[in-house]
Amino acid sequence: MQQPSIKILSQIALIQSVLITLPDKHQMLEFVCSGLEDIPGVAGVDYCIHENSIEQKTPSNNNDISLRNFLIKLKDQIFAELIFEISDSNSFNPYPPFIMNLTSMLAIIFEERRMKALSYERTIALQKSEVLEKLALGAPLNEVLTALVVNYENHSPDTLCSVLLVDKDGKHLDYVAAPNLPNFYKKAVNNMSVGLDAGPCGVSAFTGKRVIVDNLKGYQYRSNYNQFAEKAGLHACWSEPIKSSSGDTLGAFTVYYCESRSPSQSDLRFIQDSARLAAITTERHTTVNSIKESEEMFRSLFEQAGGYAMILEPTKSGIPKILDVNQAACLAHDYTKSEMIGKLVAELDDEEGKKLCIERTKLIMSGKPFTIETNHVRKDGSIFPVAVFANKVQLEGKPPIILTTEYDISERKRSEAKSAALLQQNSNLTKRLFKLQEDERRYIVSELHDELGQWITALDLSAHYISMQSKDTSQDIFERAEEIKRNINQMHDTIRGMIDHLRPTLLDLVGLSGSLKGLIEQWQFQNPQIMGSLSIDAKLDELDDDLSVTIYRIIQESLNNAAKYSKADAVTVQITSQFENLEKPENLILTIKDNGCGIDTLQDSKGTGLHGMHTRALAIGADFTLESYKGEGLSIKVEFPMKNKEKSK
């Protein structure tokens, strides 16, 4: 038997086909070869076997799976089976035995290929299943990635694999999973720089592309990576970048061989799928960690909110239900957390709060920030005041909830009550002082009018008598008597002015309205350069004495200030009554305005006149407001609670 043709044998050994077709008479072989079309990942390439050659009919694509390795492994068998059928004339004799032998040989190859593809699919499915199961169970990241690495190494027993992830600064790679790599190697290479001068893993993470080094000895790096790889017995390294769904590089999935080796298409597909699983695992771990950190931060803020924090769920009844509370709220209400969760929030309100709960909830759900002071009830029935701040919170894809923060304001209320009591005491004292002052003035007026007035009248009569008796007898005495009369009249006018200043006599004679009209007329007479006007739209003559005197004194002091300091040419005084509703008493509004030079209220409002007016208003429970700007005049507004004579009694 002669040796087969080297040309034909080499061509057969280099076949990389998916579908081999022979002339029509070889339907059996064509049928066997056509089974390759169903093998995943195998490219479709037609070859036609002729007598002296094997002709490629269509171009091979770059993703085909080579049959070369299979043919090489079986080459002895192939040669043995073909040697009887190939003549020394390099001719191809398609006898039935040759066809049968070639068919059997190809059938073995194709079956092995099919089984390997099925094994690959099962491995990937198992790998995904194990990874997803661990993810679902919340296993740590290194445990999930280690399972991924072990699965790869079990599928390819001659490999050592690792997963490295980029650190927070994005400049270094750290080992997360490499169960079978030598410890000294992992220690030496860990925290590897990301860059072109690093090992294959660092280059892959830097470029975001696959790096294949089939022989590490012949590949030079600026780092001392090679010496550690050689010491570990690693001769080939394939590194696939691990990329997130947004395209960012998260790390590298790396496969090592202890011999020089180039990857097949199935190898590349396996490492790519493994890197994709590593990306899913890492990204989900990052997301879960972020969510966990956010939840922990929220819980920490929730628990340390500085008040009583509650999360409420609106209900159909309109009264929200408690979903969650912090420990501070539990302690304040003397309930356990389990006792509070599920309660209707109205159960914590006092009777008034229960009535208003639905209306308050509607205001909150309208989206407007809600603030109120109310009373809450503890488990033992005791009541304490709280300030409530509530907001509607809309979560994506979920019904809205209500977040409330409450603060115990018992201490503030006690301080406010104490301050109010002190203010009331001060007001009462001031009011008492003004009353004593008015009483003292009334007494002085009475003494001036009744006692001193009588003496002045007697002196006037005596001076008049002397004047009449000396008119014809002594010119000197007559003139002295007339001078005494003039002095007595001047003294009389002065005392009358003092009486009017100390106690407006018209107030007792004609009431407040008439007194104010007389005051304006007298002031206008004394200050003709200023136009004064008075407008009264209220029943003033029914007011009690304290209120009447206060109004009169404030207007009197304002007119004096306007005449002395304002440089105004017009002053208006207006008194009106204001009635809002049955719950609020009628108020009396006094407004005094001038168009003068104005004052700086921060600097010039501390004079005795303004201060006295303010003090008088506060003493009687009125609100005093002063508005003025330099060059824009001055406005005084006093709002008095209406007090009639009957009410004051």
Wavefront OBJ file of the C-alpha trace (Angstrom):
o trace
v 0.000 0.000 0.000
v 1.466 3.321 -1.041
v 1.645 6.467 1.133
v -1.236 8.938 0.715
v -0.781 12.280 -0.942
v 0.677 14.828 1.507
v -1.215 17.596 -0.285
v -4.608 15.980 0.183
v -3.877 14.913 3.760
v -2.780 18.420 4.760
v -5.827 19.924 3.141
v -8.095 17.491 4.927
v -6.301 18.180 8.242
v -6.803 21.939 7.859
v -10.550 21.789 7.176
v -12.449 24.495 9.184
v -15.864 23.785 7.780
v -19.376 23.736 8.987
v -20.906 22.065 5.956
v -18.908 19.842 3.633
v -20.658 18.953 0.380
v -19.663 16.210 -2.065
v -21.050 15.449 -5.513
v -24.648 14.312 -5.546
v -23.713 10.636 -5.422
v -22.377 11.145 -1.897
v -25.709 12.068 -0.299
v -24.853 10.058 2.782
v -21.791 12.133 3.596
v -23.646 15.365 2.800
v -26.402 14.356 5.216
v -23.919 13.707 8.024
v -22.044 16.947 7.405
v -25.225 19.007 7.251
v -25.787 18.289 10.941
v -23.154 20.899 11.673
v -25.638 23.648 10.838
v -27.414 22.983 14.120
v -24.289 23.350 16.266
v -24.286 26.742 18.079
v -21.450 29.052 17.130
v -20.257 27.065 14.103
v -19.808 29.068 10.897
v -21.292 27.995 7.602
v -18.521 27.241 5.075
v -18.846 25.065 1.976
v -15.996 22.896 0.757
v -16.114 20.728 -2.360
v -13.780 17.704 -2.511
v -12.326 17.104 -6.003
v -9.880 14.489 -7.195
v -6.713 16.449 -6.363
v -7.896 19.276 -4.127
v -10.393 20.579 -1.623
v -11.902 23.810 -2.884
v -13.436 26.425 -0.512
v -16.599 27.618 -2.182
v -17.565 30.462 0.211
v -15.414 32.607 2.515
v -15.052 31.529 6.120
v -16.278 34.056 8.717
v -14.143 35.109 11.651
v -16.342 33.492 14.281
v -16.139 29.898 13.034
v -15.087 27.129 15.440
v -12.026 25.328 14.116
v -12.071 21.562 13.545
v -8.308 21.623 13.300
v -7.710 20.427 16.858
v -10.123 17.551 16.463
v -8.537 16.441 13.216
v -5.057 16.666 14.681
v -6.063 14.564 17.673
v -7.532 11.941 15.379
v -4.958 12.238 12.606
v -3.440 8.791 13.200
v -6.851 7.212 12.915
v -7.636 9.295 9.860
v -4.386 8.328 8.158
v -4.976 4.672 8.991
v -8.432 4.726 7.528
v -7.585 6.776 4.490
v -4.287 5.106 3.566
v -6.027 2.216 1.898
v -8.192 4.453 -0.208
v -5.743 7.049 -1.555
v -3.423 6.022 -4.376
v 0.133 7.191 -5.070
v -1.084 9.003 -8.149
v -2.585 11.710 -5.953
v -5.975 10.839 -7.338
v -9.074 10.645 -5.258
v -11.080 7.445 -5.679
v -14.433 7.806 -4.007
v -15.049 4.119 -3.292
v -17.787 3.223 -0.892
v -15.296 2.075 1.832
v -13.604 5.461 1.776
v -16.928 7.228 1.975
v -17.977 5.121 4.915
v -14.672 5.631 6.746
v -14.654 9.386 6.150
v -18.302 9.581 7.151
v -17.666 7.741 10.392
v -14.650 9.902 11.152
v -16.568 13.120 10.520
v -19.540 11.845 12.451
v -17.276 11.281 15.463
v -15.857 14.775 15.113
v -19.264 16.403 14.729
v -20.741 14.485 17.655
v -17.830 15.526 19.864
v -18.343 19.098 18.718
v -22.073 18.921 19.421
v -21.526 17.390 22.845
v -18.964 20.035 23.700
v -21.385 22.781 22.639
v -24.128 21.225 24.734
v -21.692 20.906 27.645
v -20.832 24.588 27.253
v -24.488 25.574 27.265
v -25.114 23.459 30.356
v -22.051 24.967 32.062
v -23.189 28.516 31.334
v -26.713 27.689 32.501
v -25.362 26.091 35.692
v -23.024 29.017 36.230
v -25.851 31.525 35.832
v -28.150 29.492 38.054
v -25.596 29.244 40.863
v -24.666 32.922 40.658
v -28.277 34.104 40.581
v -29.199 31.809 43.458
v -26.407 33.211 45.625
v -27.395 36.735 44.623
v -30.998 36.041 45.577
v -29.882 34.688 48.955
v -27.837 37.833 49.578
v -24.466 36.083 49.646
v -21.380 38.319 49.974
v -19.824 39.554 46.737
v -16.600 37.561 47.134
v -18.591 34.347 47.714
v -20.657 34.834 44.538
v -17.617 35.691 42.420
v -15.639 32.794 43.890
v -18.437 30.427 42.818
v -18.205 31.943 39.335
v -14.438 31.365 39.230
v -14.676 27.792 40.561
v -17.351 26.977 38.005
v -15.075 28.168 35.196
v -12.123 26.188 36.557
v -14.279 23.039 36.838
v -15.347 23.417 33.227
v -11.726 24.003 32.133
v -9.620 22.040 34.652
v -6.324 23.315 33.271
v -7.145 26.940 34.145
v -6.684 29.240 37.139
v -9.084 32.167 37.248
v -9.511 35.392 39.164
v -11.776 38.432 39.466
v -10.259 41.826 40.229
v -12.343 44.954 40.787
v -11.402 48.596 40.425
v -11.135 50.440 43.768
v -12.992 53.643 44.622
v -10.394 55.949 43.094
v -10.466 53.946 39.849
v -6.674 53.657 39.747
v -6.017 50.205 41.196
v -7.314 46.642 40.981
v -7.945 44.465 44.031
v -8.520 40.718 44.176
v -12.063 39.723 45.096
v -12.043 36.085 43.983
v -8.983 33.917 43.143
v -9.328 30.739 45.236
v -6.598 28.699 43.531
v -3.961 31.249 42.641
v -0.870 31.110 44.888
v -1.118 33.431 47.874
v 2.280 35.020 47.261
v 1.193 35.872 43.711
v -2.094 37.425 44.851
v -0.292 39.393 47.553
v 2.321 40.672 45.094
v -0.113 41.603 42.325
v -2.978 42.886 44.510
v -3.641 46.633 44.275
v -2.243 46.539 40.747
v -2.209 49.862 38.918
v -4.682 50.389 36.108
v -2.725 51.452 33.028
v -0.829 50.426 29.920
v 2.336 49.584 31.866
v 0.547 47.123 34.181
v -0.128 43.409 33.708
v -2.833 42.130 31.347
v -5.520 42.752 33.991
v -4.486 46.386 34.471
v -4.287 46.966 30.717
v -7.718 45.399 30.181
v -9.279 47.516 32.935
v -7.597 50.646 31.546
v -8.514 50.132 27.882
v -11.833 48.398 28.475
v -10.783 45.766 25.908
v -9.863 42.095 25.986
v -6.159 41.354 26.416
v -4.799 37.983 25.232
v -1.210 37.044 26.128
v -0.516 33.479 24.927
v 3.061 33.546 26.244
v 3.865 35.747 29.216
v 7.605 35.230 28.809
v 7.620 37.006 25.502
v 5.456 39.913 26.638
v 7.258 42.804 28.301
v 5.780 45.083 30.972
v 7.366 47.943 32.826
v 6.241 46.419 36.111
v 7.701 43.314 37.742
v 4.547 41.366 36.894
v 6.382 38.742 34.806
v 8.706 37.541 37.531
v 5.799 36.783 39.870
v 3.863 35.073 37.062
v 6.891 32.913 36.226
v 7.373 31.994 39.880
v 3.698 30.966 40.044
v 4.097 28.855 36.879
v 1.703 31.009 34.848
v 2.549 31.166 31.131
v -0.628 32.439 29.427
v -3.103 35.091 30.522
v -6.423 36.097 29.013
v -8.150 39.082 30.608
v -11.694 40.228 29.833
v -12.917 43.640 31.120
v -15.919 43.566 33.459
v -18.248 46.338 32.335
v -21.360 47.794 33.911
v -24.645 48.275 32.074
v -23.614 51.892 31.440
v -20.269 50.851 29.924
v -18.026 51.737 32.866
v -15.189 49.328 33.595
v -15.670 47.627 36.950
v -12.688 45.263 36.837
v -11.286 42.268 34.956
v -12.074 38.531 34.706
v -8.777 36.756 34.114
v -7.893 33.207 33.037
v -4.367 31.791 33.492
v -2.769 28.695 31.949
v 0.361 26.951 33.084
v 1.387 26.567 29.438
v 1.471 28.892 26.483
v -1.940 28.901 24.870
v -4.212 30.858 22.564
v -7.981 30.860 23.087
v -10.455 29.170 20.786
v -13.722 30.797 19.891
v -15.483 28.764 22.589
v -12.862 29.900 25.112
v -13.466 33.522 24.185
v -17.182 33.080 24.414
v -16.882 31.447 27.840
v -14.641 34.157 29.294
v -16.902 36.852 27.837
v -20.016 35.277 29.363
v -18.224 34.844 32.692
v -17.171 38.508 32.700
v -20.750 39.490 31.933
v -21.978 37.460 34.907
v -19.294 39.062 37.060
v -20.539 42.479 35.912
v -24.146 41.628 36.779
v -23.042 40.355 40.186
v -20.844 43.362 40.942
v -23.363 45.911 39.735
v -26.181 44.315 41.707
v -23.961 44.151 44.793
v -23.158 47.859 44.389
v -26.847 48.685 43.937
v -27.889 46.587 46.923
v -25.146 48.158 49.033
v -26.208 51.644 47.964
v -29.811 50.866 48.842
v -28.723 49.343 52.134
v -26.559 52.365 52.954
v -29.415 54.696 52.027
v -31.800 52.714 54.203
v -29.320 52.726 57.077
v -28.773 56.455 56.667
v -32.531 57.066 56.549
v -33.050 54.856 59.591
v -30.270 56.685 61.420
v -31.758 60.077 60.493
v -35.216 58.769 61.336
v -34.123 57.559 64.763
v -31.990 60.637 65.478
v -34.344 63.207 63.984
v -34.300 65.273 67.166
v -38.029 64.818 67.577
v -40.801 62.280 67.319
v -40.729 60.997 63.730
v -43.653 59.079 62.262
v -44.474 57.663 58.843
v -48.214 57.641 58.196
v -50.304 55.910 55.552
v -53.511 57.639 54.386
v -56.641 55.486 54.707
v -60.111 55.545 53.181
v -61.509 56.833 56.475
v -59.391 59.971 56.109
v -57.474 59.255 59.325
v -53.880 58.130 58.615
v -52.465 54.907 60.034
v -49.009 54.710 61.637
v -46.555 52.707 59.488
v -43.381 53.397 61.433
v -42.147 55.458 64.383
v -38.776 56.202 65.905
v -37.861 55.325 69.456
v -38.263 58.919 70.641
v -41.946 58.873 69.641
v -42.476 55.602 71.509
v -40.884 56.954 74.682
v -42.823 60.227 74.488
v -46.190 58.467 74.189
v -45.243 55.629 76.568
v -46.011 52.920 73.973
v -43.819 50.157 72.552
v -43.066 50.309 68.836
v -45.293 47.319 68.126
v -48.143 48.992 70.012
v -47.848 52.208 68.004
v -47.478 50.686 64.528
v -50.920 50.127 63.067
v -52.663 52.684 65.275
v -54.748 55.432 63.735
v -52.887 58.656 64.396
v -56.045 60.240 65.835
v -55.708 57.872 68.811
v -52.763 60.025 69.898
v -54.751 63.286 69.651
v -56.811 64.986 72.341
v -60.537 65.473 71.777
v -60.094 68.634 69.714
v -57.380 66.968 67.612
v -59.630 63.983 66.911
v -62.305 66.311 65.511
v -59.821 68.129 63.267
v -57.762 65.101 62.152
v -59.504 64.534 58.797
v -59.364 68.223 57.836
v -55.704 68.420 58.776
v -54.960 65.309 56.707
v -56.640 66.880 53.674
v -54.427 69.953 54.020
v -51.310 67.775 54.228
v -52.322 65.658 51.210
v -52.841 68.823 49.179
v -49.052 69.044 49.097
v -48.623 72.145 51.198
v -46.216 72.042 54.178
v -48.256 71.733 57.334
v -47.348 73.089 60.779
v -49.537 73.161 63.838
v -49.428 73.115 67.609
v -51.728 70.587 69.219
v -52.000 68.231 72.187
v -51.132 64.537 72.262
v -52.265 61.905 74.710
v -49.956 59.376 76.368
v -50.872 55.784 77.099
v -51.817 56.726 80.662
v -54.145 59.491 79.419
v -51.916 62.427 80.333
v -51.758 65.260 77.793
v -48.713 67.122 76.541
v -48.343 69.841 73.873
v -46.473 69.186 70.622
v -45.465 71.145 67.546
v -46.180 69.076 64.412
v -44.439 69.479 61.045
v -45.973 67.247 58.352
v -45.289 66.739 54.638
v -46.723 64.582 51.908
v -44.057 62.275 50.438
v -44.566 60.788 46.969
v -42.517 57.647 46.301
v -42.045 56.490 42.722
v -44.538 53.807 41.818
v -46.122 53.789 45.277
v -49.028 55.548 46.997
v -48.122 58.768 48.850
v -47.293 58.687 52.545
v -47.048 61.345 55.245
v -43.850 62.104 57.137
v -44.294 63.956 60.428
v -41.778 65.320 62.881
v -43.083 66.378 66.267
v -41.489 68.155 69.186
v -42.572 68.270 72.800
v -43.136 71.953 73.552
v -44.108 71.540 77.197
v -41.081 73.477 78.387
v -41.663 76.195 75.826
v -45.312 76.440 76.820
v -44.307 76.734 80.467
v -41.798 79.447 79.569
v -44.375 81.224 77.435
v -46.928 81.036 80.227
v -44.384 82.342 82.700
v -43.377 85.137 80.316
v -47.013 85.962 79.640
v -47.690 86.091 83.359
v -44.711 88.374 83.883
v -45.807 90.566 80.989
v -49.300 90.687 82.377
v -47.935 91.596 85.779
v -45.799 94.285 84.189
v -48.772 95.508 82.182
v -50.952 95.571 85.260
v -48.256 97.408 87.174
v -47.803 99.927 84.367
v -51.543 100.330 84.094
v -51.728 100.814 87.847
v -48.953 103.397 87.704
v -50.732 105.319 84.957
v -53.969 105.145 86.920
v -52.221 106.398 90.035
v -50.678 109.121 87.895
v -54.073 110.095 86.523
v -55.593 109.950 89.995
v -52.792 112.120 91.315
v -53.263 114.526 88.453
v -56.992 114.595 89.092
v -56.279 115.410 92.730
v -53.792 118.125 91.780
v -56.303 119.567 89.302
v -58.915 119.553 92.017
v -56.588 121.316 94.431
v -55.530 123.846 91.812
v -59.101 124.529 90.824
v -60.765 124.467 94.210
v -58.142 125.747 96.627
v -55.646 127.763 94.644
v -58.370 129.034 92.358
v -60.298 130.470 95.273
v -57.218 132.238 96.629
v -56.443 133.670 93.214
v -60.035 134.852 92.909
v -59.816 136.490 96.352
v -56.538 138.180 95.410
v -58.092 139.390 92.188
v -61.032 140.903 94.096
v -58.693 142.584 96.594
v -56.521 144.028 93.824
v -59.635 145.285 92.071
v -60.861 146.978 95.309
v -57.489 148.675 95.867
v -57.425 149.788 92.257
v -60.890 151.365 92.539
v -60.110 153.111 95.852
v -56.789 154.541 94.725
v -57.781 155.574 91.266
v -58.529 159.127 92.321
v -56.304 159.408 95.373
v -52.982 157.786 94.548
v -51.741 157.148 91.044
v -48.870 155.056 92.282
v -51.079 152.700 94.291
v -53.520 152.496 91.416
v -50.810 151.433 88.977
v -49.458 148.854 91.442
v -52.957 147.442 91.917
v -53.469 147.138 88.142
v -50.134 145.353 87.801
v -51.198 142.910 90.518
v -54.438 142.277 88.626
v -52.515 141.562 85.406
v -50.234 139.129 87.248
v -53.236 137.437 88.812
v -54.868 137.009 85.369
v -51.621 135.584 83.958
v -51.375 133.251 86.936
v -54.967 132.208 86.306
v -54.243 131.391 82.674
v -51.142 129.453 83.668
v -53.016 127.415 86.229
v -55.788 126.723 83.706
v -53.173 125.505 81.272
v -51.679 123.309 83.977
v -55.110 121.920 84.757
v -55.762 121.142 81.085
v -52.406 119.426 80.808
v -52.811 117.422 83.982
v -56.403 116.423 83.295
v -58.364 117.486 80.229
v -61.411 119.071 81.790
v -63.386 118.708 78.592
v -63.032 114.907 78.903
v -65.297 114.972 81.930
v -67.577 117.636 80.516
v -68.129 116.680 76.839
v -66.604 113.203 76.525
v -63.712 111.926 74.371
v -65.062 113.050 70.994
v -65.610 116.628 72.138
v -62.288 116.683 74.001
v -60.381 115.553 70.865
v -62.091 118.183 68.734
v -61.186 120.852 71.309
v -57.619 119.508 71.443
v -57.220 119.718 67.655
v -58.707 123.230 67.536
v -56.439 124.480 70.324
v -53.385 122.802 68.695
v -54.319 124.268 65.294
v -54.617 127.738 66.854
v -51.183 127.375 68.429
v -49.639 125.951 65.192
v -51.324 127.750 62.272
v -48.552 126.666 59.866
v -49.699 123.017 60.101
v -53.014 121.758 58.762
v -54.572 119.399 61.317
v -57.576 117.157 60.658
v -59.610 114.760 62.795
v -61.833 111.905 61.551
v -63.885 109.827 63.991
v -65.900 106.796 62.860
v -66.555 105.090 66.187
v -68.584 105.515 69.362
v -66.000 107.039 71.674
v -68.163 108.448 74.422
v -69.061 104.929 75.649
v -65.455 103.978 76.356
v -64.203 103.491 79.892
v -62.085 106.180 81.527
v -58.717 104.383 81.243
v -59.115 103.838 77.498
v -60.401 107.384 76.921
v -57.481 108.948 78.793
v -54.958 106.707 76.953
v -56.320 107.671 73.538
v -56.364 111.338 74.478
v -52.784 111.269 75.830
v -51.374 109.435 72.782
v -52.989 111.940 70.394
v -51.888 114.843 72.574
v -48.259 113.656 72.647
v -48.274 112.937 68.889
v -49.502 116.447 68.085
v -46.859 117.983 70.336
v -44.121 115.899 68.644
v -45.378 116.875 65.198
v -45.298 120.559 66.112
v -41.816 120.370 67.629
v -39.895 117.956 65.403
v -41.692 116.824 62.231
v -41.434 119.951 60.056
v -44.721 118.765 58.582
v -47.420 120.925 57.033
v -50.221 118.382 57.530
v -51.223 115.996 60.325
v -54.216 113.643 60.205
v -55.836 111.815 63.118
v -58.267 108.999 62.314
v -60.236 106.755 64.686
v -62.241 103.799 63.348
v -63.813 100.680 64.792
v -63.120 97.196 63.419
v -65.383 94.194 63.805
v -64.176 90.859 62.335
v -66.402 88.113 63.742
v -68.276 87.007 66.815
v -65.226 85.179 68.203
v -63.133 88.359 68.278
v -64.144 91.535 70.152
v -64.525 94.841 68.383
v -61.291 96.786 68.081
v -60.625 100.493 67.943
v -58.003 101.632 65.427
v -56.163 104.934 65.997
v -53.991 106.191 63.139
v -51.877 109.367 63.279
v -49.890 110.458 60.222
v -47.785 113.434 59.216
v -45.900 114.296 56.030
v -42.796 115.615 57.785
v -39.145 114.656 57.775
v -39.704 111.269 59.405
v -37.290 109.437 61.685
v -34.994 106.428 61.646
v -37.065 104.001 63.726
v -33.930 102.071 64.743
v -32.185 105.150 66.104
v -34.759 107.836 66.921
v -37.661 105.854 68.406
v -36.321 105.804 71.966
v -37.353 109.310 72.988
v -39.507 109.768 76.075
v -42.522 110.875 74.000
v -42.689 107.813 71.742
v -41.676 105.517 74.563
v -44.400 106.956 76.768
v -47.028 106.428 74.071
v -45.859 102.848 73.535
v -45.908 102.131 77.258
v -49.408 103.543 77.652
v -50.652 101.365 74.766
v -49.095 98.197 76.179
v -50.457 98.930 79.633
v -53.993 98.862 78.317
v -53.397 95.777 76.113
v -53.153 97.616 72.793
v -50.847 96.910 69.830
v -48.573 99.862 69.010
v -46.972 100.125 65.547
v -44.604 102.858 64.398
v -43.605 103.234 60.737
v -41.334 105.941 59.425
v -38.467 106.568 57.017
v -36.209 109.566 56.753
v -37.891 112.182 54.577
v -41.150 110.203 54.240
v -43.137 111.239 57.288
v -44.278 109.207 60.269
v -47.237 106.914 60.932
v -48.470 105.646 64.294
v -51.088 102.911 64.447
v -52.589 101.731 67.733
v -55.120 98.912 67.894
v -57.124 98.997 71.149
v -59.411 96.249 72.430
v -62.794 97.898 72.814
v -63.695 98.528 76.483
v -66.976 100.239 77.192
v -68.027 101.685 80.510
v -70.468 98.836 81.147
v -67.835 96.165 80.422
v -65.215 97.831 82.584
v -67.601 97.881 85.509
l 1 2 3 4 5 6 7 8 9 10 11 12 13 14 15 16 17 18 19 20 21 22 23 24 25 26 27 28 29 30 31 32 33 34 35 36 37 38 39 40 41 42 43 44 45 46 47 48 49 50 51 52 53 54 55 56 57 58 59 60 61 62 63 64 65 66 67 68 69 70 71 72 73 74 75 76 77 78 79 80 81 82 83 84 85 86 87 88 89 90 91 92 93 94 95 96 97 98 99 100 101 102 103 104 105 106 107 108 109 110 111 112 113 114 115 116 117 118 119 120 121 122 123 124 125 126 127 128 129 130 131 132 133 134 135 136 137 138 139 140 141 142 143 144 145 146 147 148 149 150 151 152 153 154 155 156 157 158 159 160 161 162 163 164 165 166 167 168 169 170 171 172 173 174 175 176 177 178 179 180 181 182 183 184 185 186 187 188 189 190 191 192 193 194 195 196 197 198 199 200 201 202 203 204 205 206 207 208 209 210 211 212 213 214 215 216 217 218 219 220 221 222 223 224 225 226 227 228 229 230 231 232 233 234 235 236 237 238 239 240 241 242 243 244 245 246 247 248 249 250 251 252 253 254 255 256 257 258 259 260 261 262 263 264 265 266 267 268 269 270 271 272 273 274 275 276 277 278 279 280 281 282 283 284 285 286 287 288 289 290 291 292 293 294 295 296 297 298 299 300 301 302 303 304 305 306 307 308 309 310 311 312 313 314 315 316 317 318 319 320 321 322 323 324 325 326 327 328 329 330 331 332 333 334 335 336 337 338 339 340 341 342 343 344 345 346 347 348 349 350 351 352 353 354 355 356 357 358 359 360 361 362 363 364 365 366 367 368 369 370 371 372 373 374 375 376 377 378 379 380 381 382 383 384 385 386 387 388 389 390 391 392 393 394 395 396 397 398 399 400 401 402 403 404 405 406 407 408 409 410 411 412 413 414 415 416 417 418 419 420 421 422 423 424 425 426 427 428 429 430 431 432 433 434 435 436 437 438 439 440 441 442 443 444 445 446 447 448 449 450 451 452 453 454 455 456 457 458 459 460 461 462 463 464 465 466 467 468 469 470 471 472 473 474 475 476 477 478 479 480 481 482 483 484 485 486 487 488 489 490 491 492 493 494 495 496 497 498 499 500 501 502 503 504 505 506 507 508 509 510 511 512 513 514 515 516 517 518 519 520 521 522 523 524 525 526 527 528 529 530 531 532 533 534 535 536 537 538 539 540 541 542 543 544 545 546 547 548 549 550 551 552 553 554 555 556 557 558 559 560 561 562 563 564 565 566 567 568 569 570 571 572 573 574 575 576 577 578 579 580 581 582 583 584 585 586 587 588 589 590 591 592 593 594 595 596 597 598 599 600 601 602 603 604 605 606 607 608 609 610 611 612 613 614 615 616 617 618 619 620 621 622 623 624 625 626 627 628 629 630 631 632 633 634 635 636 637 638 639 640 641 642 643 644 645 646 647 648 649
